[in-house]
Amino acid sequence: MKQAIIGYHKDDENDWVAQLHCGHFQHVRHNPPFINRPWVIEEAGRLLMLGFTLECKKCDLGAPKDSY
């Protein structure tokens, strides 16, 4: 199920995590050549992606909301 990005935070390993509208979190790493998300590196890029939808597998599984 597609869910909009509403914010970001960093995890314990200093990786960026998107906070989704549904209440789930999803890592948004930039790890070329396997994962190309250069927009996550700079704050301006992350701000531009607010509202962008990501596929939320946790919603598909009916998982409870994530918490910090």
One Martini backbone bead per residue (centre of mass of N, CA, C, O) as a GRO file, in nm:
protein
   68
    1MET     BB    1   0.096   0.036   0.023
    2LYS     BB    2   0.062   0.366  -0.022
    3GLN     BB    3   0.270   0.620   0.144
    4ALA     BB    4   0.334   0.915   0.289
    5ILE     BB    5   0.570   1.145   0.353
    6ILE     BB    6   0.610   1.338   0.679
    7GLY     BB    7   0.911   1.249   0.767
    8TYR     BB    8   1.219   1.245   0.973
    9HIS     BB    9   1.484   1.023   1.089
   10LYS     BB   10   1.732   0.884   1.292
   11ASP     BB   11   1.902   0.621   1.371
   12ASP     BB   12   2.143   0.450   1.556
   13GLU     BB   13   2.318   0.440   1.261
   14ASN     BB   14   2.255   0.716   1.093
   15ASP     BB   15   1.994   0.657   0.939
   16TRP     BB   16   1.741   0.721   0.731
   17VAL     BB   17   1.390   0.781   0.821
   18ALA     BB   18   1.071   0.738   0.724
   19GLN     BB   19   0.765   0.898   0.786
   20LEU     BB   20   0.449   0.775   0.770
   21HIS     BB   21   0.112   0.832   0.759
   22CYS     BB   22   0.046   0.540   0.900
   23GLY     BB   23   0.308   0.505   1.125
   24HIS     BB   24   0.543   0.415   0.965
   25PHE     BB   25   0.872   0.299   0.900
   26GLN     BB   26   1.144   0.385   0.653
   27HIS     BB   27   1.412   0.330   0.496
   28VAL     BB   28   1.640   0.591   0.321
   29ARG     BB   29   1.885   0.490   0.147
   30HIS     BB   30   2.221   0.564   0.020
   31ASN     BB   31   2.354   0.269  -0.176
   32PRO     BB   32   2.554   0.246  -0.399
   33PRO     BB   33   2.417   0.057  -0.659
   34PHE     BB   34   2.153  -0.053  -0.510
   35ILE     BB   35   2.077   0.238  -0.377
   36ASN     BB   36   1.909   0.532  -0.523
   37ARG     BB   37   1.905   0.826  -0.290
   38PRO     BB   38   2.026   1.135  -0.312
   39TRP     BB   39   1.797   1.305  -0.161
   40VAL     BB   40   1.883   1.214   0.143
   41ILE     BB   41   2.146   1.383   0.201
   42GLU     BB   42   1.976   1.643   0.176
   43GLU     BB   43   1.744   1.849   0.305
   44ALA     BB   44   1.617   1.949   0.041
   45GLY     BB   45   1.552   1.665  -0.067
   46ARG     BB   46   1.368   1.575   0.163
   47LEU     BB   47   1.159   1.803   0.134
   48LEU     BB   48   1.073   1.730  -0.162
   49MET     BB   49   0.960   1.430  -0.057
   50LEU     BB   50   0.729   1.534   0.068
   51GLY     BB   51   0.446   1.323  -0.015
   52PHE     BB   52   0.577   1.095  -0.109
   53THR     BB   53   0.539   0.764  -0.215
   54LEU     BB   54   0.549   0.452  -0.047
   55GLU     BB   55   0.588   0.126   0.000
   56CYS     BB   56   0.393  -0.049   0.254
   57LYS     BB   57   0.441  -0.355   0.401
   58LYS     BB   58   0.314  -0.317   0.682
   59CYS     BB   59   0.028  -0.266   0.583
   60ASP     BB   60  -0.009  -0.534   0.431
   61LEU     BB   61   0.034  -0.690   0.725
   62GLY     BB   62  -0.096  -0.522   0.972
   63ALA     BB   63   0.089  -0.351   1.130
   64PRO     BB   64   0.187  -0.176   1.371
   65LYS     BB   65   0.287   0.099   1.479
   66ASP     BB   66   0.551   0.292   1.511
   67SER     BB   67   0.834   0.368   1.732
   68TYR     BB   68   1.103   0.522   1.906
   0.00000   0.00000   0.00000
